[in-house]
């Protein structure tokens, strides 16, 4: 594969949100050219694992359309004091 010298062709960032993505992420989850179309900063893990990082349309709701879909489970505030549940 030839090396592209075009600065606009930055494969080390997500095509959607321009967040840095690792070589491993791009190689394992990106498309056939190792380009990440979505990443964990802009998409949910189930969508990434179903192929959204490779540019595929997936059946899971898009966090762009439903922003609360990309938020992880939060610990209750009572457990933030070292794990003591009162």
C-alpha positions in Angstrom: 0.0 0.0 0.0 1.5 3.4 -1.0 2.1 6.0 1.7 0.0 9.1 1.2 1.6 12.4 2.0 -1.7 14.3 1.9 -2.1 16.1 5.3 -5.9 15.9 4.9 -5.6 12.1 5.0 -5.2 11.8 8.7 -6.0 8.2 9.6 -5.0 8.5 13.2 -8.3 10.4 14.0 -11.9 9.4 13.9 -13.5 10.5 10.7 -16.7 11.6 12.6 -15.4 13.5 15.6 -11.7 13.9 14.8 -10.7 12.3 18.2 -7.4 10.4 18.2 -7.8 6.7 17.7 -5.1 4.1 18.2 -3.6 2.0 15.4 -5.0 -1.1 17.1 -8.5 0.4 17.2 -8.3 1.3 13.5 -6.9 -2.1 12.5 -9.4 -4.2 14.4 -12.6 -2.1 14.2 -12.0 0.3 11.3 -12.7 -0.4 7.6 -10.5 -2.3 5.2 -8.2 0.7 4.9 -7.8 0.9 8.7 -9.9 4.1 8.9 -12.2 4.6 11.9 -15.5 6.2 10.9 -16.7 6.3 14.5 -15.0 5.8 17.8 -15.9 5.4 21.5 -15.8 9.2 22.0 -18.7 9.7 19.6 -20.5 6.3 19.4 -21.7 3.6 21.8 -19.8 0.3 22.3 -22.6 -1.9 20.9 -22.6 0.2 17.7 -18.8 0.1 17.4 -18.8 -3.7 17.9 -21.6 -4.1 15.3 -19.5 -2.2 12.7 -20.1 1.5 12.9 -16.4 2.2 13.2 -16.0 0.5 9.8 -18.6 2.8 8.3 -21.4 0.2 8.3 -25.0 1.1 9.1 -26.1 -0.7 12.3 -29.4 -1.2 13.9 -28.6 0.3 17.3 -29.8 3.9 18.0 -27.2 6.5 17.1 -26.0 8.6 20.2 -26.1 11.6 17.8 -29.8 11.2 17.6 -30.2 10.0 21.2 -27.4 11.6 23.3 -28.1 9.7 26.5 -27.3 6.4 24.7 -23.6 7.0 25.0 -23.5 7.6 28.7 -22.2 4.9 31.0 -23.6 3.7 34.2 -22.7 6.1 37.1 -21.9 5.0 40.6 -24.4 6.3 43.2 -23.1 9.3 45.2 -23.3 7.3 48.4 -20.5 5.0 47.1 -18.2 7.9 46.1 -16.8 8.1 49.6 -14.6 5.0 49.3 -17.3 2.4 48.8 -19.1 2.7 52.1 -22.9 2.3 51.5 -24.7 4.1 54.3 
